Amino acid sequence: MSSLLEIATSNPHYRESVVAVVLTCAIIVLLNGLYQYASQGNRREYVYASVPPGWYGYRIGQARYLTQCAAMIQEGIQKVCIRPRALLARICADLDTQFGESGVYWIPTMMGPTMVAPRRYLAELKNHPNLSFADYLHEAFGGAHTNFEAPLRSQNFMAVVKRHITRSLGHVVGILTEEAALALEDDLPPSDGEEPSQRPQCRRIRPAHILSEWTPYKPHPTTMRIVSRISSRLFVGEALCRQKRWLDITLNFSSQINTAGVGLRMAGKRMAPIVKWWIPSYRLFKKTLREADAILMGVVKERRELEKAQGAAYVKPDDALQWALDLGEPDSELANFQLFLSNVAIQTTSAALTHMVYDLCMYPEYVEILREELREVLGDGNFSAKAEVQKLVKMDSFMKESQRLHPLQNSTHAPFRARPDKNSPANTA
């Protein structure tokens, strides 16, 4: 009895279809390779660190960067500062070569050629008129295919961040403290034999539940979820900040946009419009964006209906979603607006918080010192005003020292894209 595969392959139309698909894929790979070879002219102008020779060496360097980025940075520092003699070594030491103070070089990251420059150029670079953070994000994360950088080009986004969020911190401290206490109760692991439902429902942090026994768990996923929930309280309001699906979307968005951006960059500008729907990470990104849009529009519709029904008696929610609506942000841009805002807040804050947890584990002698300050400043344990937060001087010092010892990255990263001019090659990050 013939197998299903034999029956299928015996059909001449099936064989012709397979051949057509294989030839199409081969042509796409060939065209992409020719495009990469033709674009080598600009790359030869760069001083690269650890890029093998050959027309495909740049791709090999990109793959190596994923696992050996620190080693490549050090190799670049050594490459631009050769030290054959003791005198030259002393000169390079004076220039602080540990941080690349001796010269400029490039590394082949997955986001394109990235320049590593000495710190002495930082002030000049960050204020340079030909550098654009939005252009960098456009190039790094798929351009018009993802439109990730759109909020940065929106005046409404900057108004929400500078005018509303910054100025509202004084009167939302109590709300965020309440949400933080509830998030800790929900997300920190219970002690042995205790169910989360058995915990007392309170609005203040009670550490006895997490200190009675040793409970192993990974802190970073927990801190990310806590930060996501607290920031969402300010960004989208009380209902969504506790909705599991919305929190999952905000937590996964960063990895999805990064992998989608890498996939589109690997395809190249010429082929990305054709092959993007065959890139799994891009399809997942678009699906997430549509789902986020549906969730937000449900909230927006409900708010508009309440405002229409209650008229002048309607009290608008005090969150970033409402501020964006009041400024006239188009409904079609609200999902990208909110996900960009959440991505910025979650990644940096959760990483810093995780480092602080590890530091307290490494230096437990500071735990009681910080607790004593909290007792002195808070009394009953309730934050109610920004002024009370500012009284936590020891806590502020501890946080700053933790971030100094454990920066989010080993170098000061100014992610700006250079617009073409005679001094900096195009598409240089």
N, C-alpha and C positions, 0 to 999 in steps of 0.2 A: 504494500500500500504506500503510495507516494506521500511524502511529508508535505505540510503546508508550504514550506519554503521552496521545495522542488516545484510545486504547482505554480507558485507565484513567479518564480524565476523562469519558468518555461513559457510564460506569456511574453511575446515580443514587445508589446507596448510597455510592460513593466520594465524590461531591460532597457528600452530606449529612455524611459523616465529616469532610471538610475544613472545611466551614462550622462544624461543632460545635467542632472544635479551635480555629479562629480566634476564635470567639465566646468560648470558655473563656479563651483567652489575653487577649483584650480585657477581659473581666470582671476577671481577676486584676490586670492593669495598672491598671484603673480603681479597684478596691478598694484597691490599694496606694497609689495616688496620694491617694485620699480619706483613708486612714489617715495618710499623711505630712502632709497639710494639717491634719487634726484635731490632730496632735501638735505643731503649731507654737507652741502657747501657751507651753510651757516654754522653747522656744528664744528667744522674744522677750525673755526675762528676761536673756539673756546679752549681753555686749558682744563682738560678733564682729569678727574682722579680715577684711576683704575678702570679705564675703558679699553677693552682689548682691541687690537687692530682689526680692520675689516669692515665691510659695509654694514654688518649686523652687530658690530661690537657695542653700539649704543644700547640695543635691546638687551644684550647680555649684562651690560652695566646696570640697567634698570632692574633686571631680575636679581642681581646681587644686592642692590640697595635695599630690597625688601627685608633681608636677613642680616646684612653686614653694613648698615649705614654708618655706625660709629667708626668702624675700621676705615671706611672709604673717606670719611672726613679727615681722619688722622693722616691717611696717605696723601690727601691733597695738601694738608699743611706741610708735610715733609717735602712734597714735590715743589712747592713754591718757595721753600726756604731750604736750600741745600746747605749742609753744614760740614764741609770737608775739613775745616780747620777749627782750632779752639777759639781763635779770635772771631771768626765768623759765627761760631756757636754762641759766643758771648753777645754779639750784636743781635742775633736772633732772639736770644733770651731777653734782652732789653726790650725787644718789640713784643714780648709776650706771645711767643709762637704757639703756646698751648691753645690759644683761642684764634689762631690764624691771623695774627697781626702783621705778618710779613708780606702778604700779597693776596690776590683775588684769584679764585678758581671756581670751576663748576662741577657739580655732581649730577649724574643722570637719574633723577628721581622719576617716579611714576607720573608726576605732574609736569614733567618736562625738564629742560635744563634749569637747574637752580644754582644761583650764584651764592658763593660763600665769601663774604667780605669782612675785613677787619672792623672791629667795633668803632674805630675812629671815624669811619665813614657813615655811621648810623644816622647822625643828625642831618647830614647832607642828603642821604638816600630817602629818609622818611618824608622830607619836605620837597623832594624833587618834583617839578611840575609834570615831568614825563612818566611818572609812576602812578599806577592806579590799582588799588586793592580790588575794586569791582572787576576790572579787566583780568586780573589774576584769577579770581574765582571763575570768571567766564571761561578762561582757557583750561583751568584745572578740572572743572566739574562738568564738562560736556557742552559748554556753550549754550546755544539756543535750544538744544535738545532737552536740557534739563531746566534752563532758566533759573538756576540756583541763586545767582547773584542779584536777581531782580529787586529784592527788598532794599539792597544798598543803594540802588539808583532811585529809590522812591523817597520823595520828601516826607511823605507820611510816616515812613519807617523811622527816619531820624527824628521826626517830631515826637513820635510815641516814646522813643528811647530817651531823648534829652529832656523833653518838656513834661511828659507824663510820668514815666516810670521813675526817673531820678527824683522828681519833685514829690512823688507820692510815697517814697520810702518812709517818710516820717510818720504817716498815719496808717500805714499797712503793717507795721511791725507786729502789732497784736494779732492781726489776722494770720500772718505768716507763722508766727510762733504757735498759734493754735493748730495750724495745719502740720507743722513740724512735729508737735507732740503726738498728734493722731497718726502721722506717718511712721514715727518710731514705734508706736504701739502695734501697728499693723505689720510692719516690714522686718523688724528685728526678730530673730528667732526666739521662741519661748524656751523656758528652762525645761529640763527633763520631766516628762510626765504632765506637762501643763499644756492645755489647748489654748490657742489664741482667744477663743470665745470665753475662757475662764478669767481673762484679765479684766480688772476693773475698768470700766469706761470712764476715763478722766481726761481732763484738758491740760494736764501738766505732766512733765516727764518723770516717770518713776523708775529709776534704774535698778531697783531690787529684783525685778523680773529677769534682767539679763546678767545679773552678777551673782545669783545664788549658785549656779553651777557653770562649769566650762562648757561652752557650746561651740563646736567648730563650724565655721562658715566663711565664705569668701566675701570680704567687705565691699569690694568695688561694685559688683552688681547691686548690692543693697544700697550703697550710697547714691548710685545713679538713680535708682527708683525713688529714693527719698527726695533727692534734688529735683527730679522730674515732677514729682507731685507738688512740692512747695512752689516751684516756679510756675507751674500750670495754674495754681490758685491765683497768681497775679496776672497771668497771661490770658486765661480763658474762663476763669470763674470757678465757683465751688463745685458745680455739678460735674464738669468735665475733668477737673483735677483728680477726681476719685473714680473715674471711669477706666476700667482695666484696659479696654481696647485703645483708648486715646493715649494712655501712658505707654503702652507697648509701641504704638506708632512713633511717639516722640523719642523713645529709647532706641529704636532700631533705625531711625531715619539717618543718623550719622553714618553708620556702616553701609547702608544702602546707597546713599549719594556718593560715598567714596568709591565703592566697587563699581557703580555705574559709570562714574567719571573715568576710572582706570580703563574699563572696557571700551568706552568711546574713544579714549586717547589711543589705545592700542589699535583700534580700527583705523584711525587716521581721519583727518578732516574730509577727505574725498569719499571714503567708504562708509563713514559713520551714518549718513542719512539712509543708506541702503541696508546695512546690516544691523542697525540698532535694535530692530524688533526681534532679532535672533540672539541678542545678548540677554541672558537670564536676569542679570542684575538690573539692567535697564527696565525690563518689563516689570520686575518687582517694584522698582522705584515708582514707576507710573501708576501701578496698582495702589501703592500706599498713598500716593498723592491724591488719587481719586477718592479713596476711602476717607482720608482726612478732610477733603472738601465736603463730602456728604455729611460727615459728623458736624462740621462747623456750620454748614448751611442749615442743618436742622436746628441748631441753637439760635442762629441769626433769625430764622423764620419765626421761632417761638418768641423771641424778644420783640420783633416788629409787630406781631399780632397783639402782644400784651400792651405795647405802647399805643397801638391804634385803639384798643379797647378801653384803656384807662385814661388816655389823653394826658392832661396836664398833671394828673396825680401819679403818673408813672415815674418811678425812680430808676434811672439807668444804672446798670452794674458798673462797678469801679474796677475795670480790668482792661488789658491791652486790646482785646477783641473789640470792646465797645469804643475805645478811643480811636481805633483804626476806622471803624464804621463812621464815627462822627466826623473824621477828617476826610471822608469820601473815598476810602480805599475800595476799589472794585471788588465785587464778590468773587470774581474769578481768581483774584490774587490773594485772598485771605488764607488759603491753605499754605501756600509757599511762604507767606508772611509769617504765619505762626510757627511753622516748622523750622524756618531759619532762626527765629528768635529763640525757640526751645533748644535748638542745636548749640547755639552759642552759650546759652546758660548752663546746660547740663554737662557738657564735656569737661570744661575747665573747672567748674565748681566741684563736681564729683571727684575728679582726680586730686584736687587740692585737699578735699575732705578725707579721702582715703589715705593720703600721705600723713595727715595729722593723726589719724587713728593708729597708723603704724608707729609714728613717733611716740605716742603715748604708751604704746606697748614696749618700745625700746627704752623709754625713760619714764617709768611709772612714778618716780618721785615727784613729777609735776602734776600728777592727777589731783592729789589732795590740795595743792596750791591753787589750782584753777577752780576746784570745787569751793574752796573757802571764799574766793573772790565772788563766785556766783551767789553764795549765800549772803554775802555782805551787800551786794548790789541789788539782788532780786528780792530777797526776803521770802515772800510766799511762792516764788518760782514763776511769776507771770511777767513776761515782757509786755509793756503797754505803750512805750514811747521810744523813739530813736535815741533820746537823751540817755536812757538807761543802758542801751547797747554801747554807747560811747564811753561809759564808765568802766567797761571791762578792759582795763589797760593791760593786765597780764595776759588775758586771752588774746587780745590784739597782738601783743608782742610774740606770743607763742605761735600764732598763725603766720605772722610775717617771717619768723625764723624758720618754720617748717617749709615755707615756700622758697626761702633763700637756699636752704640745704637741698631741697628736692624740687627744682624747677620742672615745669611741665615738659621742657626740652633742654638739651644741653647747650643751646646757643640761642642768642636773641634772634628771633626769626621775623623778618619784615617781609610778609608775603605780598609783594607788589609786582605787577607786571610792567615791564618797560615798553613804552611805545617806541616804535622804530626811530632811531636817530643815528648819528654818526658814531656815537660812543658806546651804545649798548645794542647788541643784536636783537632782532625782533623775537618775540615769544620767549624772552628770558624772564624767568621768575626770580 
